[in-house]
């Protein structure tokens, strides 16, 4: 049992698990902010345009009430969160690329056979496809 708890402690204390936990907590807090933005600000504004409370939009079908206004609010929440996350990731990627040098182009590892135009190893002197002689490149 002691070995099990030791392995569990090592697993939990790894950096990526802690980073994930912090991300989930921040994501939940950010989700609450976006939900408040849509519920308390955007939905009433949109509702005032359509002269109705946006969250109370519903339809009654055979005794079942479908709250499509709340569903639309959830879609707006998702789109706002996706947009903000996209902008954050795009900004971080741009910051990460600021100090990096462009990678040099890799040397070619293949060349084309002058007889059959198939790709062959750069060091090949005979084509494995057509058995033609490949002249050495200068």
C-alpha positions as CSV (number, residue, x, y, z in Angstrom):
1,X,0.0,0.0,0.0
2,X,2.9,2.3,0.7
3,X,4.3,1.8,-2.8
4,X,0.9,2.6,-4.3
5,X,0.7,5.9,-2.5
6,X,4.3,6.7,-3.4
7,X,3.5,6.1,-7.1
8,X,0.3,8.2,-6.8
9,X,2.2,11.0,-5.2
10,X,4.8,10.9,-8.0
11,X,2.0,11.0,-10.6
12,X,0.2,13.9,-9.0
13,X,3.3,16.0,-8.4
14,X,4.4,15.8,-12.1
15,X,4.4,19.2,-13.7
16,X,1.8,18.5,-16.4
17,X,-0.8,17.3,-13.9
18,X,-0.4,20.4,-11.8
19,X,-0.6,22.6,-14.9
20,X,-3.8,20.8,-15.9
21,X,-5.3,21.4,-12.5
22,X,-4.5,25.1,-12.6
23,X,-5.9,25.3,-16.2
24,X,-9.2,23.7,-15.1
25,X,-9.5,26.1,-12.1
26,X,-8.8,29.2,-14.2
27,X,-11.1,27.8,-17.0
28,X,-14.0,27.4,-14.5
29,X,-13.5,30.9,-13.2
30,X,-13.3,32.3,-16.8
31,X,-16.4,30.3,-17.7
32,X,-18.3,32.0,-14.8
33,X,-17.2,35.4,-16.1
34,X,-18.4,34.6,-19.7
35,X,-21.6,33.2,-18.4
36,X,-22.3,36.3,-16.5
37,X,-21.4,38.5,-19.5
38,X,-23.9,36.6,-21.7
39,X,-26.7,36.2,-19.0
40,X,-26.4,39.7,-17.5
41,X,-25.3,41.9,-20.4
42,X,-25.6,40.3,-23.9
43,X,-28.9,38.4,-23.5
44,X,-30.8,41.5,-22.1
45,X,-29.4,43.6,-25.0
46,X,-30.4,41.1,-27.6
47,X,-33.7,40.6,-25.8
48,X,-34.4,44.4,-25.9
49,X,-33.9,44.3,-29.7
50,X,-36.4,41.5,-30.1
51,X,-38.7,42.9,-27.3
52,X,-38.5,39.7,-25.3
53,X,-36.4,38.2,-22.5
54,X,-33.9,36.1,-24.4
55,X,-33.5,33.4,-21.7
56,X,-37.3,32.8,-21.4
57,X,-37.8,32.0,-25.1
58,X,-39.4,28.6,-25.1
59,X,-41.9,26.5,-27.0
60,X,-44.4,24.0,-25.5
61,X,-44.8,20.7,-27.5
62,X,-47.2,18.1,-26.1
63,X,-46.6,19.3,-22.5
64,X,-42.8,19.4,-22.8
65,X,-41.2,22.8,-22.6
66,X,-38.2,23.4,-24.8
67,X,-36.1,26.3,-23.5
68,X,-34.4,27.2,-26.8
69,X,-33.5,30.7,-25.4
70,X,-31.2,29.1,-22.8
71,X,-29.7,26.9,-25.5
72,X,-28.9,29.9,-27.7
73,X,-27.3,31.6,-24.6
74,X,-25.1,28.5,-24.1
75,X,-24.1,28.7,-27.8
76,X,-23.2,32.4,-27.3
77,X,-21.2,31.5,-24.2
78,X,-19.3,28.8,-26.1
79,X,-18.5,31.1,-29.1
80,X,-17.2,33.9,-26.8
81,X,-15.0,31.4,-24.8
82,X,-13.7,29.9,-28.1
83,X,-12.9,33.3,-29.5
84,X,-11.0,34.4,-26.3
85,X,-9.1,31.1,-26.1
86,X,-8.2,31.4,-29.8
87,X,-6.9,35.0,-29.3
88,X,-4.9,34.0,-26.2
89,X,-3.3,31.0,-28.0
90,X,-2.6,33.1,-31.1
91,X,-1.0,35.8,-28.9
92,X,1.2,33.3,-27.0
93,X,2.3,31.7,-30.3
94,X,3.3,35.1,-31.6
95,X,5.3,35.8,-28.4
96,X,7.0,32.4,-28.6
97,X,8.1,33.1,-32.2
98,X,9.6,36.5,-31.5
99,X,13.0,35.3,-30.3
100,X,13.3,32.2,-32.5
101,X,15.7,32.0,-35.5
102,X,14.2,30.5,-38.6
103,X,15.3,26.9,-39.1
104,X,17.7,26.3,-41.9
105,X,16.5,24.3,-44.8
106,X,17.5,20.6,-44.6
107,X,19.8,19.1,-47.2
108,X,17.9,17.0,-49.7
109,X,18.0,13.3,-49.2
110,X,16.7,12.2,-52.6
111,X,17.1,13.1,-56.2
112,X,15.2,12.2,-59.4
113,X,16.4,9.6,-61.8
114,X,17.1,11.3,-65.2
115,X,15.7,8.2,-67.0
116,X,12.4,7.3,-65.2
117,X,12.0,10.4,-63.0
118,X,11.5,8.3,-59.8
119,X,12.8,9.5,-56.5
120,X,16.1,7.7,-55.5
121,X,18.5,8.1,-52.6
122,X,20.9,11.0,-53.1
123,X,23.9,8.7,-52.9
124,X,22.6,6.2,-55.5
125,X,24.6,5.6,-58.7
126,X,22.0,3.2,-60.2
127,X,18.2,3.6,-60.2
128,X,16.5,0.8,-58.3
129,X,13.4,1.3,-60.5
130,X,14.8,1.3,-64.0
131,X,18.4,0.2,-63.3
132,X,19.7,3.2,-65.3
133,X,23.0,4.8,-64.4
134,X,22.6,8.0,-62.4
135,X,25.4,10.6,-63.1
136,X,27.1,12.1,-60.1
137,X,25.9,15.6,-59.2
138,X,28.4,18.3,-59.0
